[in-house]
Amino acid sequence: MTLSVTVRNRRNTPPIIQQFGNDVAGFADRVVSVPVGGVGAGVNSISQLLSTYDENQKLKQQVDQMAQDKVRLQTTENENKELRSEAKLNNSLIDYQPITAGVIARTPSAWQNQLVIGKGKTSGIKKNMPVLAGKGLIGRVIEVNQTNSKVELISDDTDTANRFAIQVTNAGGETVNGIVTGYDKDKNLLEMGQITTKVAIKKGDKVTTSGLGGITPKGLFVGTIVSTSSDDYGLANKVYIKPAGNLGTVNVVTVAAKQ
C-alpha cells in the first residue's frame, strides 16, 4: 500500500488506461452538457420572448385604451359645446318654449334631407314645429311619434321637399322674399331663388324666415349672404347663404314650441 501510494504520488501523468477513461468521460460530458446548455439557453430565450410579447400586448392594450378615452373625451367636449350653444339659442327664443332633443338617427342616403330626434308627442313635439341647432334654423318637424320625431332639413332639395320661405333684409331695412331652392353640400351653402324684387342686397345681409309659407313662423334666423348672381337686367336671381345652423354634424337640436 505504501509503495502504491508512493508510486501514484510520484507520477506526473496517470496510466494509459486511466487517461483513456478520463478522455472518454470528458468527451461524453461535453456531448451531454453542450445540448443541455443549448436547450437551457433556448428555454431562457423563449421565456424572455414570451415575456416581451406579453409586455407588448399590455402596452398595445394601454395605447388602444388611451385612444378610446381620447375619442370619448373629444365626443363629450363636442356634445358639451353643442349643449352650451343650444342653451344660448334657447335664451334668444323669447316667444317659444324650447325643447332640447338629441339626434338618434341620420341615414347616409338622406344625410342632407332628414334626421330623427329622440323626442315626440310625450315631450310636447308637434308637426311643423321649427327645429334649430347652433345659431339658427335647420329644419322643421314633419312626422311625430310617441317618443321620436322626423325632421325635414332646410337643405333638403328633393322634388318632394316643402320649401322654406325666407327673406333678406338689407342695410336700409328693405326686404327681399324668396325660397330655399337648393343646397351645395361641398361648400355648405343654401341657395335662395324665385326672387322678383329689384331691392339691392349684398354680402353680409341677414336671412330669416318670412312666414309667408304659412308653416314656419316669421323671424327665425337662417344665415348670412355670402354671394349673389344677377340676370341680364341686374336683378339678383340667385343668392347664396351661409347657414347659421350646423347642417353637417348635428347631435343636439332645439325644437321651438309656440307658447
Residue pairs with C-beta under 8 A, 6 or more apart in sequence:
13 19
14 22
78 251
79 251
79 252
82 133
82 134
82 251
82 252
83 100
83 252
85 133
85 134
85 135
86 98
86 100
86 133
86 252
86 253
86 254
89 98
89 132
89 133
89 134
89 135
89 254
90 98
90 100
90 254
93 132
93 254
93 256
95 258
95 259
96 256
96 257
96 258
96 259
97 124
97 256
97 257
97 258
97 259
98 254
98 255
98 256
98 257
99 119
99 123
99 124
99 125
99 254
99 255
99 256
99 257
100 252
100 253
100 254
100 255
101 117
101 118
101 119
101 123
101 125
101 149
101 252
101 253
101 254
101 255
102 117
102 118
102 251
102 252
102 253
103 115
103 116
103 117
103 118
103 250
103 251
103 252
103 253
104 116
104 117
104 118
104 148
105 115
105 116
106 114
106 115
106 116
106 250
107 114
112 153
112 155
112 156
112 157
112 183
112 185
112 247
113 152
113 153
113 155
113 156
113 158
113 161
114 142
114 150
114 151
114 152
114 153
114 156
115 139
115 150
115 151
115 153
115 250
116 148
116 149
116 150
116 151
117 125
117 131
117 148
117 149
117 151
117 253
117 255
118 147
118 148
119 125
119 147
119 148
119 149
119 255
120 144
120 145
120 146
120 147
120 148
120 149
121 144
121 145
121 146
122 146
122 147
124 257
125 141
125 144
125 149
125 255
125 257
126 141
126 144
126 257
127 141
127 142
127 143
127 144
128 140
128 141
128 142
128 215
128 216
129 140
129 141
129 255
129 256
129 257
129 258
130 137
130 139
130 140
130 209
130 216
130 217
130 220
130 255
130 256
131 137
131 138
131 139
131 140
131 141
131 151
131 253
131 254
131 255
131 256
132 138
132 220
132 245
132 253
132 254
132 255
132 256
133 245
133 246
133 250
133 252
133 253
133 254
134 244
134 245
134 246
135 221
135 244
135 245
136 220
136 221
136 222
136 223
136 243
136 244
136 245
137 154
137 164
137 209
137 216
137 220
137 221
137 222
137 244
137 245
138 151
138 153
138 154
138 155
138 243
138 245
138 246
138 247
138 250
138 253
139 151
139 152
139 153
139 154
139 156
140 151
140 152
140 162
140 164
140 215
140 216
141 149
141 150
141 151
141 152
141 255
142 150
142 151
142 152
142 162
143 149
143 150
144 150
149 255
151 253
152 161
152 162
153 247
154 164
154 180
154 183
154 190
154 222
154 243
154 245
154 247
155 180
155 183
155 185
155 190
155 243
155 247
156 183
157 181
157 182
157 183
162 213
162 215
163 179
163 180
163 181
163 213
164 179
164 180
164 209
164 213
164 216
164 222
165 177
165 178
165 179
165 209
165 210
165 211
165 212
165 213
165 216
166 177
166 178
166 179
166 180
166 192
166 207
166 208
166 209
166 210
166 222
167 175
167 176
167 177
167 178
167 207
167 208
167 209
167 210
167 212
168 175
168 176
168 178
168 192
168 201
168 205
168 206
168 207
168 225
168 239
169 175
169 205
169 206
169 208
170 176
170 199
170 200
170 201
170 202
170 205
171 205
174 199
175 199
175 210
176 195
176 197
176 199
176 201
176 236
176 239
177 195
177 197
177 210
177 212
178 192
178 193
178 194
178 195
178 239
179 192
179 193
179 194
179 213
180 190
180 191
180 192
181 191
181 192
181 193
181 194
182 190
182 191
182 193
183 189
183 190
183 191
183 247
184 191
184 240
188 242
188 243
188 247
188 248
189 226
189 240
189 241
189 242
189 243
190 222
190 223
190 240
190 241
190 242
190 243
191 238
191 239
191 240
191 241
192 207
192 238
192 239
192 240
192 241
193 237
193 238
193 239
195 235
195 236
195 237
195 239
196 235
197 235
198 235
200 236
201 225
201 228
201 236
201 239
202 225
202 228
203 225
203 226
203 227
203 228
204 224
204 225
205 224
205 225
206 221
206 224
206 225
207 221
207 222
207 223
207 224
207 225
207 239
207 241
208 218
208 219
208 220
208 221
208 222
209 216
209 217
209 218
209 219
209 220
209 222
210 218
211 217
211 218
211 219
217 256
217 258
220 256
221 244
222 241
222 243
222 244
223 241
223 242
223 243
223 244
223 245
224 241
224 242
224 244
225 239
225 240
225 241
225 242
226 240
226 241
226 242
227 239
227 240
228 236
228 238
228 239
228 240
229 236
229 237
229 238
230 236
230 237
231 237
